């Protein structure tokens, strides 16, 4: 977590500038060569100001990861109302296409995700973020699986989140066909959700 979150407009601009510079730098050089000094330089902010917000580069990538998942959670609001409509499979396909497009159009998402795997601490923080995101997915699954116990639905949501992000990372690896990988992700999700819906109906 950041040491503090800005409340005044001027501080918010500096905070946002630091995060924007961090995304650009992460995409250009990767996490291993990523430094707080270079982030501050690119954001045209004194290094002391950066440290007022972030203790180190690990805290920066954790905040970027949190922002990515919060943004997707907000984008799910529109999709949420469509489950369990008769056309939920098409809606789910559209959601996966949207996420896949984000990973292609914004390479920093993959770099942030990879950076989160760098230490036990960042992995633990990433797991917390994923669980929070999974809570959103779990609520979306409730109408589709009304008789499924809450704990199992929560586990299903966590599995879906983990699989989706792992597959999105896989889809943008060198030499990999992004379209083919996304198509396989859709097949996995459809099969999983159809079984979950059937199991819930027969309970």
MODELLER restraints for C-alpha pairs under 7 A, 6 or more apart:
rsr = mdl.restraints
at = mdl.atoms
rsr.add(forms.Gaussian(group=physical.xy_distance, feature=features.Distance(at['CA:1:A'], at['CA:59:A']), mean=6.08, stdev=0.5))
rsr.add(forms.Gaussian(group=physical.xy_distance, feature=features.Distance(at['CA:1:A'], at['CA:63:A']), mean=6.65, stdev=0.5))
rsr.add(forms.Gaussian(group=physical.xy_distance, feature=features.Distance(at['CA:2:A'], at['CA:53:A']), mean=5.38, stdev=0.5))
rsr.add(forms.Gaussian(group=physical.xy_distance, feature=features.Distance(at['CA:2:A'], at['CA:54:A']), mean=5.09, stdev=0.5))
rsr.add(forms.Gaussian(group=physical.xy_distance, feature=features.Distance(at['CA:2:A'], at['CA:59:A']), mean=6.42, stdev=0.5))
rsr.add(forms.Gaussian(group=physical.xy_distance, feature=features.Distance(at['CA:3:A'], at['CA:52:A']), mean=6.64, stdev=0.5))
rsr.add(forms.Gaussian(group=physical.xy_distance, feature=features.Distance(at['CA:3:A'], at['CA:53:A']), mean=4.99, stdev=0.5))
rsr.add(forms.Gaussian(group=physical.xy_distance, feature=features.Distance(at['CA:3:A'], at['CA:54:A']), mean=5.73, stdev=0.5))
rsr.add(forms.Gaussian(group=physical.xy_distance, feature=features.Distance(at['CA:3:A'], at['CA:55:A']), mean=6.86, stdev=0.5))
rsr.add(forms.Gaussian(group=physical.xy_distance, feature=features.Distance(at['CA:4:A'], at['CA:53:A']), mean=5.46, stdev=0.5))
rsr.add(forms.Gaussian(group=physical.xy_distance, feature=features.Distance(at['CA:5:A'], at['CA:53:A']), mean=6.96, stdev=0.5))
rsr.add(forms.Gaussian(group=physical.xy_distance, feature=features.Distance(at['CA:6:A'], at['CA:12:A']), mean=5.22, stdev=0.5))
rsr.add(forms.Gaussian(group=physical.xy_distance, feature=features.Distance(at['CA:17:A'], at['CA:43:A']), mean=5.40, stdev=0.5))
rsr.add(forms.Gaussian(group=physical.xy_distance, feature=features.Distance(at['CA:18:A'], at['CA:39:A']), mean=6.40, stdev=0.5))
rsr.add(forms.Gaussian(group=physical.xy_distance, feature=features.Distance(at['CA:18:A'], at['CA:40:A']), mean=6.56, stdev=0.5))
rsr.add(forms.Gaussian(group=physical.xy_distance, feature=features.Distance(at['CA:18:A'], at['CA:43:A']), mean=5.40, stdev=0.5))
rsr.add(forms.Gaussian(group=physical.xy_distance, feature=features.Distance(at['CA:21:A'], at['CA:39:A']), mean=5.67, stdev=0.5))
rsr.add(forms.Gaussian(group=physical.xy_distance, feature=features.Distance(at['CA:21:A'], at['CA:42:A']), mean=5.94, stdev=0.5))
rsr.add(forms.Gaussian(group=physical.xy_distance, feature=features.Distance(at['CA:21:A'], at['CA:43:A']), mean=5.63, stdev=0.5))
rsr.add(forms.Gaussian(group=physical.xy_distance, feature=features.Distance(at['CA:22:A'], at['CA:39:A']), mean=5.64, stdev=0.5))
rsr.add(forms.Gaussian(group=physical.xy_distance, feature=features.Distance(at['CA:23:A'], at['CA:108:A']), mean=5.65, stdev=0.5))
rsr.add(forms.Gaussian(group=physical.xy_distance, feature=features.Distance(at['CA:25:A'], at['CA:34:A']), mean=6.71, stdev=0.5))
rsr.add(forms.Gaussian(group=physical.xy_distance, feature=features.Distance(at['CA:26:A'], at['CA:34:A']), mean=6.20, stdev=0.5))
rsr.add(forms.Gaussian(group=physical.xy_distance, feature=features.Distance(at['CA:26:A'], at['CA:108:A']), mean=6.70, stdev=0.5))
rsr.add(forms.Gaussian(group=physical.xy_distance, feature=features.Distance(at['CA:26:A'], at['CA:111:A']), mean=6.42, stdev=0.5))
rsr.add(forms.Gaussian(group=physical.xy_distance, feature=features.Distance(at['CA:27:A'], at['CA:107:A']), mean=6.41, stdev=0.5))
rsr.add(forms.Gaussian(group=physical.xy_distance, feature=features.Distance(at['CA:27:A'], at['CA:108:A']), mean=5.23, stdev=0.5))
rsr.add(forms.Gaussian(group=physical.xy_distance, feature=features.Distance(at['CA:27:A'], at['CA:111:A']), mean=6.20, stdev=0.5))
rsr.add(forms.Gaussian(group=physical.xy_distance, feature=features.Distance(at['CA:30:A'], at['CA:111:A']), mean=6.76, stdev=0.5))
rsr.add(forms.Gaussian(group=physical.xy_distance, feature=features.Distance(at['CA:31:A'], at['CA:115:A']), mean=5.86, stdev=0.5))
rsr.add(forms.Gaussian(group=physical.xy_distance, feature=features.Distance(at['CA:35:A'], at['CA:57:A']), mean=6.69, stdev=0.5))
rsr.add(forms.Gaussian(group=physical.xy_distance, feature=features.Distance(at['CA:36:A'], at['CA:56:A']), mean=6.92, stdev=0.5))
rsr.add(forms.Gaussian(group=physical.xy_distance, feature=features.Distance(at['CA:36:A'], at['CA:57:A']), mean=6.01, stdev=0.5))
rsr.add(forms.Gaussian(group=physical.xy_distance, feature=features.Distance(at['CA:37:A'], at['CA:47:A']), mean=6.25, stdev=0.5))
rsr.add(forms.Gaussian(group=physical.xy_distance, feature=features.Distance(at['CA:40:A'], at['CA:46:A']), mean=6.07, stdev=0.5))
rsr.add(forms.Gaussian(group=physical.xy_distance, feature=features.Distance(at['CA:40:A'], at['CA:47:A']), mean=5.41, stdev=0.5))
rsr.add(forms.Gaussian(group=physical.xy_distance, feature=features.Distance(at['CA:40:A'], at['CA:50:A']), mean=6.42, stdev=0.5))
rsr.add(forms.Gaussian(group=physical.xy_distance, feature=features.Distance(at['CA:54:A'], at['CA:60:A']), mean=6.27, stdev=0.5))
rsr.add(forms.Gaussian(group=physical.xy_distance, feature=features.Distance(at['CA:58:A'], at['CA:122:A']), mean=6.80, stdev=0.5))
rsr.add(forms.Gaussian(group=physical.xy_distance, feature=features.Distance(at['CA:61:A'], at['CA:112:A']), mean=6.07, stdev=0.5))
rsr.add(forms.Gaussian(group=physical.xy_distance, feature=features.Distance(at['CA:61:A'], at['CA:115:A']), mean=6.84, stdev=0.5))
rsr.add(forms.Gaussian(group=physical.xy_distance, feature=features.Distance(at['CA:61:A'], at['CA:116:A']), mean=6.87, stdev=0.5))
rsr.add(forms.Gaussian(group=physical.xy_distance, feature=features.Distance(at['CA:62:A'], at['CA:116:A']), mean=6.83, stdev=0.5))
rsr.add(forms.Gaussian(group=physical.xy_distance, feature=features.Distance(at['CA:62:A'], at['CA:122:A']), mean=6.71, stdev=0.5))
rsr.add(forms.Gaussian(group=physical.xy_distance, feature=features.Distance(at['CA:62:A'], at['CA:125:A']), mean=6.97, stdev=0.5))
rsr.add(forms.Gaussian(group=physical.xy_distance, feature=features.Distance(at['CA:64:A'], at['CA:112:A']), mean=6.81, stdev=0.5))
rsr.add(forms.Gaussian(group=physical.xy_distance, feature=features.Distance(at['CA:65:A'], at['CA:112:A']), mean=6.12, stdev=0.5))
rsr.add(forms.Gaussian(group=physical.xy_distance, feature=features.Distance(at['CA:65:A'], at['CA:113:A']), mean=6.87, stdev=0.5))
rsr.add(forms.Gaussian(group=physical.xy_distance, feature=features.Distance(at['CA:66:A'], at['CA:129:A']), mean=6.20, stdev=0.5))
rsr.add(forms.Gaussian(group=physical.xy_distance, feature=features.Distance(at['CA:69:A'], at['CA:133:A']), mean=6.52, stdev=0.5))
rsr.add(forms.Gaussian(group=physical.xy_distance, feature=features.Distance(at['CA:73:A'], at['CA:133:A']), mean=6.58, stdev=0.5))
rsr.add(forms.Gaussian(group=physical.xy_distance, feature=features.Distance(at['CA:73:A'], at['CA:136:A']), mean=6.83, stdev=0.5))
rsr.add(forms.Gaussian(group=physical.xy_distance, feature=features.Distance(at['CA:79:A'], at['CA:91:A']), mean=6.96, stdev=0.5))
rsr.add(forms.Gaussian(group=physical.xy_distance, feature=features.Distance(at['CA:80:A'], at['CA:140:A']), mean=5.68, stdev=0.5))
rsr.add(forms.Gaussian(group=physical.xy_distance, feature=features.Distance(at['CA:82:A'], at['CA:88:A']), mean=6.25, stdev=0.5))
rsr.add(forms.Gaussian(group=physical.xy_distance, feature=features.Distance(at['CA:83:A'], at['CA:140:A']), mean=6.81, stdev=0.5))
rsr.add(forms.Gaussian(group=physical.xy_distance, feature=features.Distance(at['CA:83:A'], at['CA:143:A']), mean=6.88, stdev=0.5))
rsr.add(forms.Gaussian(group=physical.xy_distance, feature=features.Distance(at['CA:83:A'], at['CA:144:A']), mean=6.70, stdev=0.5))
rsr.add(forms.Gaussian(group=physical.xy_distance, feature=features.Distance(at['CA:84:A'], at['CA:143:A']), mean=6.03, stdev=0.5))
rsr.add(forms.Gaussian(group=physical.xy_distance, feature=features.Distance(at['CA:84:A'], at['CA:144:A']), mean=5.28, stdev=0.5))
rsr.add(forms.Gaussian(group=physical.xy_distance, feature=features.Distance(at['CA:93:A'], at['CA:186:A']), mean=6.46, stdev=0.5))
rsr.add(forms.Gaussian(group=physical.xy_distance, feature=features.Distance(at['CA:100:A'], at['CA:168:A']), mean=6.50, stdev=0.5))
rsr.add(forms.Gaussian(group=physical.xy_distance, feature=features.Distance(at['CA:103:A'], at['CA:109:A']), mean=5.99, stdev=0.5))
rsr.add(forms.Gaussian(group=physical.xy_distance, feature=features.Distance(at['CA:103:A'], at['CA:110:A']), mean=6.59, stdev=0.5))
rsr.add(forms.Gaussian(group=physical.xy_distance, feature=features.Distance(at['CA:110:A'], at['CA:169:A']), mean=6.15, stdev=0.5))
rsr.add(forms.Gaussian(group=physical.xy_distance, feature=features.Distance(at['CA:116:A'], at['CA:122:A']), mean=5.09, stdev=0.5))
rsr.add(forms.Gaussian(group=physical.xy_distance, feature=features.Distance(at['CA:116:A'], at['CA:123:A']), mean=5.57, stdev=0.5))
rsr.add(forms.Gaussian(group=physical.xy_distance, feature=features.Distance(at['CA:116:A'], at['CA:126:A']), mean=6.23, stdev=0.5))
rsr.add(forms.Gaussian(group=physical.xy_distance, feature=features.Distance(at['CA:117:A'], at['CA:123:A']), mean=5.21, stdev=0.5))
rsr.add(forms.Gaussian(group=physical.xy_distance, feature=features.Distance(at['CA:130:A'], at['CA:161:A']), mean=6.88, stdev=0.5))
rsr.add(forms.Gaussian(group=physical.xy_distance, feature=features.Distance(at['CA:131:A'], at['CA:158:A']), mean=6.36, stdev=0.5))
rsr.add(forms.Gaussian(group=physical.xy_distance, feature=features.Distance(at['CA:134:A'], at['CA:157:A']), mean=5.12, stdev=0.5))
rsr.add(forms.Gaussian(group=physical.xy_distance, feature=features.Distance(at['CA:134:A'], at['CA:158:A']), mean=5.15, stdev=0.5))
rsr.add(forms.Gaussian(group=physical.xy_distance, feature=features.Distance(at['CA:134:A'], at['CA:161:A']), mean=6.29, stdev=0.5))
rsr.add(forms.Gaussian(group=physical.xy_distance, feature=features.Distance(at['CA:135:A'], at['CA:154:A']), mean=6.85, stdev=0.5))
rsr.add(forms.Gaussian(group=physical.xy_distance, feature=features.Distance(at['CA:137:A'], at['CA:157:A']), mean=5.53, stdev=0.5))
rsr.add(forms.Gaussian(group=physical.xy_distance, feature=features.Distance(at['CA:138:A'], at['CA:153:A']), mean=5.99, stdev=0.5))
rsr.add(forms.Gaussian(group=physical.xy_distance, feature=features.Distance(at['CA:138:A'], at['CA:154:A']), mean=5.43, stdev=0.5))
rsr.add(forms.Gaussian(group=physical.xy_distance, feature=features.Distance(at['CA:138:A'], at['CA:157:A']), mean=5.18, stdev=0.5))
rsr.add(forms.Gaussian(group=physical.xy_distance, feature=features.Distance(at['CA:144:A'], at['CA:197:A']), mean=5.97, stdev=0.5))
rsr.add(forms.Gaussian(group=physical.xy_distance, feature=features.Distance(at['CA:145:A'], at['CA:196:A']), mean=6.70, stdev=0.5))
rsr.add(forms.Gaussian(group=physical.xy_distance, feature=features.Distance(at['CA:145:A'], at['CA:197:A']), mean=5.35, stdev=0.5))
rsr.add(forms.Gaussian(group=physical.xy_distance, feature=features.Distance(at['CA:145:A'], at['CA:200:A']), mean=5.15, stdev=0.5))
rsr.add(forms.Gaussian(group=physical.xy_distance, feature=features.Distance(at['CA:146:A'], at['CA:200:A']), mean=6.51, stdev=0.5))
rsr.add(forms.Gaussian(group=physical.xy_distance, feature=features.Distance(at['CA:147:A'], at['CA:200:A']), mean=5.04, stdev=0.5))
rsr.add(forms.Gaussian(group=physical.xy_distance, feature=features.Distance(at['CA:147:A'], at['CA:201:A']), mean=6.91, stdev=0.5))
rsr.add(forms.Gaussian(group=physical.xy_distance, feature=features.Distance(at['CA:147:A'], at['CA:203:A']), mean=6.50, stdev=0.5))
rsr.add(forms.Gaussian(group=physical.xy_distance, feature=features.Distance(at['CA:148:A'], at['CA:200:A']), mean=5.31, stdev=0.5))
rsr.add(forms.Gaussian(group=physical.xy_distance, feature=features.Distance(at['CA:167:A'], at['CA:185:A']), mean=6.57, stdev=0.5))
rsr.add(forms.Gaussian(group=physical.xy_distance, feature=features.Distance(at['CA:171:A'], at['CA:177:A']), mean=6.63, stdev=0.5))
rsr.add(forms.Gaussian(group=physical.xy_distance, feature=features.Distance(at['CA:171:A'], at['CA:178:A']), mean=4.57, stdev=0.5))
rsr.add(forms.Gaussian(group=physical.xy_distance, feature=features.Distance(at['CA:171:A'], at['CA:181:A']), mean=5.15, stdev=0.5))
rsr.add(forms.Gaussian(group=physical.xy_distance, feature=features.Distance(at['CA:171:A'], at['CA:182:A']), mean=6.63, stdev=0.5))
rsr.add(forms.Gaussian(group=physical.xy_distance, feature=features.Distance(at['CA:172:A'], at['CA:178:A']), mean=5.86, stdev=0.5))
